[in-house]
Amino acid sequence: MATFPDIHGKTLFFAFILTLLILMCFGPSSVEAQGGQLPRDEEEALEEVAEQVGKKDWNFSLNPCDGNSNWSTPNRKEMPLYNNTLTCNCSYPNGQCHVVQILLKGQDLAGVLPPALAKLPYLKIIDFTRNYLSGNIPREWASLQLEYMSLTVNRLSGLIPSFLGNITTLRYMSMESNMFSGTVPPQLGQLVNLENLILNTNNLTGELPPALANLTKLTEFRISSNNFTGKIPNFIHSWKQLQKLEIQASGLEGPIPSSISVLKNLTELRISDLLGEGSNFPPLGNMKGLKKLMLRGCNISGSIPKYLAEMTELQILDLSFNKLEGIVPNLEGLTQIEFMYLTSNLLTGSIPDWIESRNNRYQTDISYNSFSKRSMPSSCRETLNLFRSFSERGKLEFDECLNSFPCLKDQYSLHINCGGGRTIIGDIVYEADEDLAGPSKFVPTRDNWGFSSTGDFWDRDRTTKNYIAQNVSMLGMNDSELYTRARLSPLSFTYYGRCLADGNYTVKLHFAEIVIRDNKSFHSLGRRIFDVYIQEKLELQDFNIVQAAQGVDKVVVREFKAVVRNKTLEIRFHWAGKGTTAAPEGGTYGPLISAISVKADFEPPSDGKKKILIVVRAVALVLFLILGILWWKVCFGGRISREQELRGLDLQTGLFTLRQIKAATNSFDVANKIGEGGFGSVYKGTLLDGTIIAVKQLSTKSKQGNREFVNEIGMISALQHPNLVRLYGCCVEGNQLILVYEYMENNSLARALFGQVEHRLNLDWSTRQRICVGIARGLAFLHEGSTLKIVHRDIKANNILLDKNLNPKISDFGLAKLDEEDNTHISTKVAGTIGYMAPEYALWGYLTYKADVYSFGVVALELVAGKNNMKYRPNDDYVCLLDWAFVLQQKGNLMELVDPKLGTEFKKDEAIRMIKVALLCTNPSPALRPTMSAVVSMLKGQTVIQEYPLNPSIYGDEFGFEALRGL
């Protein structure tokens, strides 16, 4: 008899052993033809089964138990998707036989699941993997005594029936890649012998039933690509024998529960694309036997734990698309690891020597991080992806592998035949893109473009053909040369155009599905779903080529507008865990792109115009220098204009014209006004490419001068962090001082907490906790993480902005000053906001990072209480909210501070922790205040909060604490 078929990408060892055990129990006649005969009722049942599933090649004139090729076409190694096997047990008295196994795998059967199986009472194993069966699971199956049931890759629909809970003999059940909907029935918790439960890629909803905790024998549990709700359940700790856990794009929310730590037998853990709040790295230290670890897109923050080095059997490590910070720990001891992905995090420091020294057998991707540029390797290798890996003065840089080709002249178009050869369509030449790519590779294909490839197919034998898709049928569309092959990725890849002249461009993306089919076959059952980003803006979410083109082998072109700044354009394709991974076969999922066309929306200058422009620029430069000297000597005594100062800065921003700004804001229409700052008004605007912006128009009466303006732009443009507001650019025409920021949909924290009633937001406790930690992270980056060490000086609720997901971002660096490394503190004129200023700064102008810590403490207190520090006074005995908090601390009654609007819907331990951290931060003595990195750790419960007795006398009697607490 043939070996057991491939159910989930590879031959399942359990299924093979189970089959052998069953056959051994029933005797050798289950394998060899013995001449025994089936009872007539079972023969009739097989005839019904054939009719119901649509199988027409069974010859009922022959004995099904003779083992002839009519009834048994075993699975061959060269045909892993197919199996046609019927097995009998003929060890019963009088040579009686019974059907114990039916394998109909990859037969393209287009019928329904056969109710007649219920008439085969000895049936133990059924496998209908990769067919075209429809309908639901027949109720008649409730009487079966199955031990193995695979319905993988069909078009079954409806609810998962509760009567499956009656088949308590089941040890393996897979319904992967179907269209089942509704909730998982709690009756499945009755399957106490179940070892493998696979529900991937359906349309299942609702929460996972707690009754599943009864499945204590589970060794494998997979629920990826569904629409479940709720959090990852804590009851997974009941599955102590679990070896494989897969929860990718399931719809479930984070954080990953700490109860996962008890799963010591795990060898494969895949969790990705979690919704909801994030968390620190989950406690996995007990899982010494892990071979494959994926925690991708789980919103995990903090540092990479050092205990990963103890997982000596680890072969794949994927921690990409998180918010991991700090340095990469020493994982040199992981000698078995072949693939390591740390892509798109916030990692800093130097690239470890052990990563650089790994040979080409190991694939490592550390792209999209902020490593020190000083640690850039001297040479490049194909298996180490360093695309966008470095940060210089807070600005993302490219590695030398990209910069090896200097931009000799500006380009105005880019055309690529993705995955294919050089092709001419009309007067457009599409450049060839035939590199085989790989799991972690940057390909500088030409001097003006390249691409970065990230990820590998986990359930497929790795070959050099994995990253280029080839058409599987004759193509009849126009310009078919662009669509015969396409670039394919199991995770993410980025096309990078360089040397493009700055300005507006039209980007056309050409798609055609050339792998999935539309026939009545399992080859048509794949669902390819992915996202597309242009200049890191999400342009297409959950994009499905077949739906968009209304069929396979059909072209769909999507057109977008993009703004090129700094001569670069990035187009990124990303798989977020959705869609099928086993249909039509493993390794056909992930983003697919056929061709890219980029063209400037403006006319490039002709050679003649260029020469004139060079002369004009040269003359203008001379005149500019002369005027500058006269201006310096006569008018301003040596002051440089703000325009020159700005253009002298190494900004990662764009310079906008006043005309663009007026068009975006409708000439600063009062209807678009969204705020009033200390230096002027803020307006909402929309650029021509659809980007929504916030425009800060600095008042001509503002005391902020040229130098301050330049400082603000210089510092913001050099900083990149999820909790810092992003600066798009500025405008410096005439007497106008204008900043252009990313638009924050939910305005400021001050308005959300205690603005006008119609503007207030209902911030639940988890959101307040997340906001508090986010602010702390942003300040920790300013103080400790960035190359430029910055004191903000004006941290307050008005300067904390909230995006559409209520993530906090620190804004307004206009008052920030660079710290001089040789100084212990900065002595300067006082500039800040009453109610948030630290005492030592307000009284003596003594400024250190601890002034920001104090201000943060006030904001944290406002978050807990939902009240403004200066405007809240319980009675005349108190000066402000902070004053009241100090008194409640002395009385041991801190819970009175919690916002009554929260009711009982908050975590008491977290509230107490936040209050204690706030009070520690607002200690009158700066020496006793923690650093912001310590604050982050305390807010997360990782560090014990040090409490000090309040001693207001440290400033002396001449001022008194009564004066201090109102500042």
Buried (B, 14 or more C-beta within 10 A) or exposed (E): BBBBBBBBBEBBEBBEEBBBEBBEEBBEBBBEBBEBBBEEEBBBBBEBBBEBBBBEEBEEEEBBBBBEEBBBBBBEEEEBBBBBBBBBBBBBEEEBBBBBBBBBBBBBBBBBBBBBBBBBBBBBBBBBBBBBBBBBBBEBBBEBEBBBBBBBBBBBBBBBBBBBBBBEBBBBBBBBBBBBBEBBBBBBBBBEBBBBBBBBBBEBBBEBBEBBBBBEBBBBBBBBBBBBBEBBBEBBBBBEBBBBBBBBBBBBBBBBBEBBBBBBBBBBBBBBBBBBBBBBBBBBBBBBBBBBBBBBBBBBBBBBBEBBBBBEBBBBBBBBBBBBBBBBBEBEBBEEBBBBBBBBBBBBEBBBEEBBEBEEEBBBBBBBBBBBBEBBBEEBBBBBBBBBBBBBBBBBBBBBBBEEBEEEEBBBBBBBBBBBEEBEBEEEEBBBBBBBBBBBBBBBBBBBBBBBBBBBBBBBEBEEEBBBBEBBEEBEEEBBBBBBBBBBBBBBBBBBBBBBBBBBBBBBBBBBBBBBBBEEBBBBBBBBBBBBBBBEBEBBEEBBBBBBBEEBBBBBBBEBBBBBBEBBBBBBBBBBBBBBBBBBBBBBBBBBBBBBBBBBBEEEBEEEEEEEEEEEEEEEEEEEEEEEEEBBEEEEEEEBBBBBBBEEBEBBBBBBEEEBBBBBBBEBEEEBBBBEBBBBBBBBBBBEBEBEBBBBBBBEEBEBEBEBBBBBBBBBBBBBBBBBBBBBBBBBBEEEBBBBBBBBEBBBBBBBBBBEEEEBBEBBBBBBBBBBBBBBBBBBBBBEBBBBBBBBBBBBBBBBBBBEEBBBBBBBBBBBBEBEEEEEBBEBEEBBBEBBBBBBBBBEBBBBBBBBBBBBBBBBBBBBBBBBBBEBBEEEEBBBBBBBBBBBBEEEEBEEBBBEEBEEEBEEEBBBBBBBBBBBBBBBBBEBBBBBBBBBBBBBEEBEBEEEEBEBEBBEEEEEBEBBBBB
